[in-house]
Every structure is written in C-alpha cells, then in structure tokens.
Amino acid sequence: LVSLSQGIWVMGGSTWGAWNAPGGPLAFGLELTAFQRLLFQVSAGYFLYDSVAMRLMCIGTPADNFHHVAVLAAFGFALGTGRYGTENCLGAVTLETSNPSLHLRFMLKDLGLNKSMPSVYALNEYLFVFTFFFGRLVLGSAAVYFVGKDPAVHIIIKLASSALWLVSVFWFKLIFDKIVKKLKGGSKADVTKAK
C-alpha cells in the first residue's frame, strides 16, 4: 500500500511539477519550485525506506537496487543543487506510469483475488504491460532524448536518466520473454513476475 501510494503521489506530482514548471515541461536546468522540492524530498525518503525494507526482507534484484540508486542520485542531486526539477519530474512521470498497476497486481495476488477474480487480475496485467511499455519505453525514450541533448542539464542527471531507461529496457525484455513463454503454452507464471 505504501508503494502504491508513493507511485500515485510521484506520478501525479511529477506530472503537475513538469507541466506547471516555469518555462514549461521542456525548460531544463532551472531552479526547483517549492512543489518540486517537496515532491523530491518525499520521494527520496520513500526510495530510502524502500531500499532498506527490501534489504531487510531479502527481496529485490540487482536491477531493483540499481534503479533505487539511480533515482536517489537524480533526486539527491536536484535537491543538493536546487535545480533540475523539470527534467526530474519528466523522468519520474515516465518511470512511474506503470507503478499503480504493478502494485495493484501485488495487492490482488496477496489477497488471493488473482484466483477468485481472474478477469480483473488479467485486465490489470494487460494494463501493466501497456503502461510499462508506453510510459517507460515510448515516453521514456523521448525524455532521455530531450534531457540528453539539452546543454543546460548536468551530466549526473543525463547519466541517471540513461541508466534508468536502460533498466526499463532490461525489465521489459524480461516481461516480453514471459509473455512469449506464456503464449507458447510454457509457464503459467504472471507476465509481470519478471518485474
């Protein structure tokens, strides 16, 4: 529930923070707005909490850990410099688009609703794959392009942006492989088990 709430907060907040930034959603290198600062502080706190919780519970993968470190680097750098709010918001929107359906999937499974309500669970699986592909790969590619080509963006933000996009490509490959395996009649595993 905490992760779902954070995903909705950062997705909605980042959308607001990017579209209402001075100069618009592609004006990079600017000072943080008060809202962007609050958004990054809360989000960095969540990612620290999640990193510690995952380590204590012995869950997560190296890709999960890498993702957390890259997000913390981007948000931390923005908070430390007081700049780069719009580009961080743009990145967070693309990364968190699939978050609600991912965590809803976990909640449905934990409550046993994947078995008692398989059509709802399957619909959420399709929604997850679509939002992951569209948000992280389609919109994410555009965000990495615009951030990468702008000379006002610091190299740390460019590296974090590229690294997070590469992790998303890796995760989507795992998801795609699960889909192909399921379509071939192999594993009955969920398509999002890879993430």
C-alpha positions in Angstrom: 0.0 0.0 0.0 2.9 2.3 0.8 4.5 1.7 -2.6 1.1 2.1 -4.4 0.5 5.5 -2.6 4.1 6.6 -3.5 3.6 5.7 -7.1 0.4 7.7 -7.4 1.9 10.6 -5.5 5.1 10.8 -7.6 3.2 10.1 -10.9 0.6 12.8 -10.2 3.0 15.2 -8.6 5.6 14.9 -11.3 3.0 15.5 -14.0 2.0 18.6 -12.2 5.6 19.6 -11.5 6.6 19.3 -15.1 3.6 20.9 -16.8 3.5 23.8 -14.3 7.2 24.5 -14.2 8.4 27.9 -15.2 9.0 27.7 -19.0 7.0 24.5 -19.4 7.8 20.8 -19.4 11.0 21.1 -21.6 12.6 24.1 -19.9 15.6 22.4 -18.2 18.3 23.5 -15.8 16.0 25.8 -13.8 15.7 26.2 -10.1 13.4 23.9 -8.2 9.9 25.2 -7.4 8.7 24.7 -3.8 6.4 21.9 -5.0 9.2 20.1 -6.9 11.4 20.3 -3.7 8.7 18.8 -1.6 8.0 16.1 -4.2 11.7 15.1 -4.4 12.1 15.1 -0.6 9.1 12.8 0.0 10.1 10.6 -3.0 13.8 10.4 -1.9 12.5 9.4 1.6 10.4 6.7 0.1 13.2 5.3 -2.0 15.5 5.2 1.0 12.8 3.4 3.0 12.1 1.0 0.2 15.8 0.2 -0.3 16.2 -0.6 3.4 13.0 -2.5 3.6 13.9 -4.6 0.5 17.3 -5.4 2.0 15.8 -6.3 5.4 13.2 -8.6 3.8 15.8 -10.1 1.4 13.7 -9.3 -1.6 14.6 -7.4 -4.8 17.1 -7.9 -7.6 20.3 -6.1 -8.5 18.2 -4.3 -11.2 15.9 -3.1 -8.4 18.8 -1.8 -6.3 20.4 -0.1 -9.4 17.0 1.6 -10.1 16.8 2.9 -6.5 20.4 4.2 -6.5 19.9 6.0 -9.9 16.6 7.6 -8.7 18.2 8.7 -5.4 21.2 10.1 -7.3 18.9 12.2 -9.6 16.6 13.4 -6.8 19.5 14.0 -4.4 21.4 15.9 -7.0 18.4 18.1 -7.7 17.8 18.7 -4.0 21.5 19.4 -3.4 21.9 21.9 -6.3 18.4 23.3 -6.1 18.0 22.8 -9.8 16.9 20.3 -12.4 13.3 20.0 -11.2 11.5 19.8 -14.6 13.8 17.1 -16.0 13.4 15.0 -12.8 9.7 15.4 -12.9 9.6 14.4 -16.6 11.7 11.3 -15.8 9.5 10.4 -12.8 6.3 10.6 -14.9 7.7 8.2 -17.4 9.1 5.8 -14.8 6.1 5.7 -12.5 3.3 5.4 -15.2 3.2 1.6 -14.6 3.6 1.8 -10.8 -0.1 1.8 -9.8 -0.9 -1.3 -11.9 2.3 -3.1 -10.7 1.4 -2.6 -7.0 -2.3 -3.3 -7.6 -1.1 -6.6 -9.0 0.8 -7.4 -5.8 -2.2 -6.5 -3.7 -4.6 -8.6 -5.8 -2.3 -11.5 -5.5 -1.7 -11.1 -1.8 -5.5 -11.0 -1.2 -6.0 -14.1 -3.4 -8.0 -12.2 -5.9 -5.9 -13.4 -8.8 -7.6 -16.7 -8.3 -11.1 -15.6 -7.3 -11.3 -12.7 -9.8 -9.1 -13.8 -12.7 -10.6 -11.5 -15.2 -9.8 -8.4 -13.1 -6.3 -9.7 -12.4 -5.8 -10.3 -16.2 -7.1 -6.9 -17.1 -4.6 -5.4 -14.6 -1.8 -7.5 -16.1 -2.6 -6.1 -19.6 -2.8 -2.6 -18.2 0.6 -3.0 -16.5 2.3 -4.2 -19.7 0.8 -1.4 -21.7 1.7 1.3 -19.2 5.2 -0.1 -18.7 5.8 -0.1 -22.5 4.2 3.2 -23.2 5.4 5.1 -20.2 8.9 3.7 -19.7 9.9 2.9 -23.2 8.0 5.3 -25.5 7.7 8.4 -23.3 11.0 7.4 -21.5 12.9 7.4 -24.8 11.6 10.9 -25.6 12.5 12.1 -22.1 16.0 10.7 -22.3 16.5 12.2 -25.8 15.4 15.7 -24.7 17.3 15.6 -21.4 20.4 14.2 -23.2 20.5 16.9 -25.9 20.0 19.9 -23.6 23.2 21.6 -22.7 21.6 23.1 -19.5 21.2 19.6 -18.0 24.1 18.4 -15.8 25.9 15.2 -16.7 24.7 13.5 -13.5 21.1 13.9 -14.5 21.8 12.7 -18.0 23.6 9.6 -16.7 20.8 8.8 -14.2 18.2 9.3 -16.9 20.0 7.0 -19.3 20.7 4.4 -16.6 17.0 4.3 -15.6 15.9 3.9 -19.2 18.3 1.0 -19.7 16.9 -0.7 -16.6 13.5 -0.3 -18.0 14.6 -1.9 -21.3 16.0 -4.8 -19.3 12.8 -5.2 -17.3 10.7 -5.0 -20.4 12.8 -7.7 -22.1 12.1 -10.0 -19.1 8.3 -9.2 -19.3 8.3 -9.8 -23.0 10.1 -13.1 -22.6 7.4 -14.2 -20.0 4.6 -13.2 -22.4 6.2 -15.2 -25.3 6.7 -18.2 -23.0 3.1 -18.0 -21.8 1.7 -17.7 -25.3 3.7 -20.7 -26.3 2.0 -22.6 -23.5 5.0 -22.8 -21.3 4.9 -21.3 -17.9 1.7 -20.3 -16.3 3.6 -17.5 -14.5 2.3 -14.0 -14.5 3.6 -11.7 -17.2 4.8 -9.2 -14.5 6.6 -11.7 -12.4 9.8 -10.6 -14.1 9.5 -7.1 -12.5 
